[in-house]
Amino acid sequence: MRIRPRSLPSGWYPGTRSGCESEIAQFVQGVKPLAAGAKVYGGMVPHAGWYFSGKLAARVFYLNAEAVQPQVVCIFGGHLGGNSPPLLATEDAWETPYGNVPLATEFYEPLKAKMTFKEEYPGDNTIEVNLPFVAHFFPNAKVLAIRSPQSARALELGEAVAQVARDLERTILFFGSADLTHYGPNYGWAPKGSGPDAVKWVKEVNDKQFMDAVLKLDAKTAVDLANRDQSSCSAGAPAAAIAAAKKMGASQAILVDYYTSYDIMPGNSFVGYGGAVWAG
């Protein structure tokens, strides 16, 4: 059995199961439940370290888990340009503080028959940082881990994964892992200067435009906005998840929360985080 080892240091997320359990319990305190009987298809989650965005990611996963326990959880990651093919994690399992989480190996060959993939290499945070949440909230699910390019190919990818899930008769949820505007000198991008006016612009203009597209399930516009305005580092991930969820029947997105790292640790450099649930 091929096991992918954890590659991120413990500063990203706790190194033990008990440490994860303790933080997750705090993250989901007071979360407002979805309407009774809500049908869910996954959602958009951030991928910063748990100190900054763990609460939001945990709440998106929690709301889905309260509604359904699928056989497969698909996490689309990102940090890819538009010309890249999708990157597929092809091991049998992935190490987490909860033990080794099995990967959905039965998807590999059917997906490769539909699209060109390259093998995903260890070290990227967009998927790994969220795996302990999957292990916690969906203990009996396999994981399908794919990084999606930031282009129209993301929509093709999402639809292909949904079709394979149908062909294999697997119940599945689709999560897109993306952070929003990376602003300030740390990221080499500060078109509105610094200070409160810059923070206001990121929140009320740049991030809002991207989140509005996500909440309309408009995957193409989300990718276009990210490419134009740098409003997401991984727009291909939610775009793929949206396309997959819509193919399965999603008709709306519910905003879970939005905030920035500035709200946690003010500074001239900060990142936006948005979370949503795909619903029917």
URCORQUI-V897407 format. One record per backbone hydrogen bond with DSSP energy under -0.5 kcal/mol. CO is the residue of the C=O (numbers start at 0). NH is the residue of the N-H. If there is no record, write none. Layout:
CO,NH / CO,NH
This chain:
0,2 / 1,3 / 1,91 / 1,92 / 2,4 / 3,94 / 8,11 / 8,12 / 11,49 / 15,19 / 16,20 / 17,21 / 18,22 / 19,23 / 20,24 / 21,25 / 22,26 / 23,27 / 25,28 / 27,30 / 34,37 / 37,39 / 38,279 / 40,173 / 41,277 / 42,175 / 43,275 / 44,177 / 48,51 / 48,52 / 48,53 / 49,53 / 49,54 / 52,56 / 53,57 / 54,58 / 55,59 / 56,60 / 57,61 / 58,62 / 59,63 / 60,64 / 61,65 / 62,66 / 63,66 / 63,67 / 67,69 / 70,141 / 71,73 / 71,172 / 72,74 / 72,143 / 73,75 / 73,174 / 74,76 / 74,145 / 75,176 / 76,147 / 79,149 / 80,83 / 80,149 / 85,87 / 85,117 / 86,146 / 87,89 / 87,119 / 91,102 / 92,3 / 93,100 / 95,98 / 96,16 / 98,95 / 98,100 / 99,101 / 100,93 / 101,142 / 102,104 / 103,106 / 104,107 / 104,108 / 105,109 / 106,110 / 107,111 / 108,112 / 109,113 / 110,113 / 110,114 / 115,85 / 117,87 / 120,123 / 123,127 / 124,128 / 126,129 / 126,130 / 127,130 / 127,131 / 129,133 / 130,134 / 131,135 / 132,136 / 133,137 / 137,140 / 141,72 / 142,103 / 142,144 / 143,74 / 143,145 / 144,88 / 145,76 / 146,86 / 148,150 / 150,153 / 151,154 / 151,155 / 152,156 / 153,157 / 154,158 / 155,159 / 156,160 / 157,161 / 158,162 / 159,163 / 160,164 / 161,165 / 162,166 / 163,167 / 164,168 / 164,169 / 165,168 / 170,70 / 170,71 / 172,73 / 172,174 / 173,42 / 174,75 / 174,176 / 175,44 / 175,177 / 178,232 / 178,233 / 180,182 / 180,271 / 182,269 / 183,186 / 183,187 / 183,188 / 184,187 / 188,183 / 189,192 / 194,197 / 194,198 / 195,199 / 196,200 / 197,201 / 198,202 / 199,203 / 200,204 / 200,205 / 201,206 / 201,207 / 204,208 / 205,209 / 206,210 / 207,211 / 208,212 / 209,213 / 210,214 / 211,215 / 212,217 / 213,216 / 214,252 / 216,218 / 217,221 / 218,222 / 219,223 / 220,224 / 221,225 / 222,226 / 223,227 / 224,228 / 225,229 / 229,181 / 230,180 / 232,78 / 233,236 / 233,237 / 234,238 / 235,239 / 236,240 / 237,241 / 238,242 / 239,243 / 240,244 / 241,245 / 242,246 / 243,247 / 244,248 / 244,249 / 245,248 / 251,278 / 252,254 / 253,276 / 256,274 / 258,272 / 259,262 / 260,263 / 260,264 / 269,182 / 270,260 / 271,179 / 272,258 / 274,255 / 274,256 / 275,43 / 276,253 / 277,40 / 277,41 / 278,250 / 278,251
